């Protein structure tokens, strides 16, 4: 750690000076430190069930616990549950950790789990519900203070993976609480390693260490997350020492940061795919026009040949090398091939402008048409620039494409209202395998099944749904892997979405700090460690 990090506890001038000079701080001992971290995306709420959005869940993991945790490679490990097992084909039993306390000192019990499972899918006005992870559960039974059982509607081997994405809230504080009560810290009482002190939307989140945490104690007394969605501001804050760590290192600054001897970099290929979602459902789509800018009576995006033309018009290697400067990998499916449930048969579409123009002509649009791509401008690495680049590429094929970019909170709200025809989005698989994006992005929208909460193009393919349904009920891992790959081949082959690239997750820290790069792109303050001498 550098001398830029402020030590909150004073133990004499000499001791403080020595600590700063040697660049270390004792943890689990007399001295500890504060840390400031620059985040690259907006956090919209402290309610852990309001919006299934990675920046939100990232912060939730500091304040709340989950029954099962994921490590840096998304492998499962015990959390608030010490063990779990299948009692029969449709019953899972979880044994809960004893002695765990909420931040207010009250006991964590199975009643809190049952309350959470009931609450999470039903938060009002959720732009993307957490119900996708709980739709398989037909009944929750509290067997005892530290035992809970879940009865699923059918055999469902993925329940432990899904439940790892649900953050447990206090029944005592949550029964009468709305999302606003979590944002104000009134109801934000969890079992996690930190307590919420302040949430100032668009500016900062301040946490303080929970000394009663059941797990390893964090190194930091106080954590300040600075919400710095502007790339230049985030890098400047790191270089100036205003923050000691940043996520989403901008590709344009990577060379400079790697050359700085006072900084360290951690990287890993992400579980996040950047993709294009398309209105394949409506006969008339709001932002599809003819070449003169007039609304069209027929939605060309419903034609597979048009979607194929759009995919072939996109030069993915050029986006990766020039725009992302190597901090991405061209994508041909929902996750990189190393993840469970992917297909070896799905490869990134080859750029072929002539083939794109021919497909448009074959579909009856030899002169193309007009289109608007909507995108966030503060959510993903280079999101607005990617949208601009895609628009230029489509325009060269004959689809005159305009760009409208906006802050992510506006973008997701409008996208969930189906305001758009064509949009740039990203999805990180919280389960570390393909069932999550298949259900959420390509599964036919169904509140009853919990499918399609982020299917903002309302893509629907009964054949894919049937294969996915079968996969979700298949206990044998090898057979389920094959079925998930088949479902991916159907949905991606039909271009329910158009994959562009996978991000490479990148963090930069001041020398003296270590962080294990995570596939889920979470920036966890309790996993930031002072380097060992």
Helices and strands as residue ranges (DSSP letters): H 13-22, E 33-39, H 54-63, E 65-66, E 68-70, E 76-78, E 81-88, E 91-96, H 110-120, G 130-133, E 137-144, E 147-152, H 159-163, E 167-168, H 171-174, H 179-183, E 194-200, E 204-209, E 220-227, H 231-240, E 245-247, G 251-253, H 254-259, E 263-278, E 288-289, G 300-302, H 304-312, H 316-318, I 319-323, E 328-330, H 353-362, E 369-376, H 383-397, E 399-406, H 408-416, E 422-428, H 435-437, I 438-442, H 462-472, H 477-493, E 497-510, E 513-514, G 525-527, E 529-530
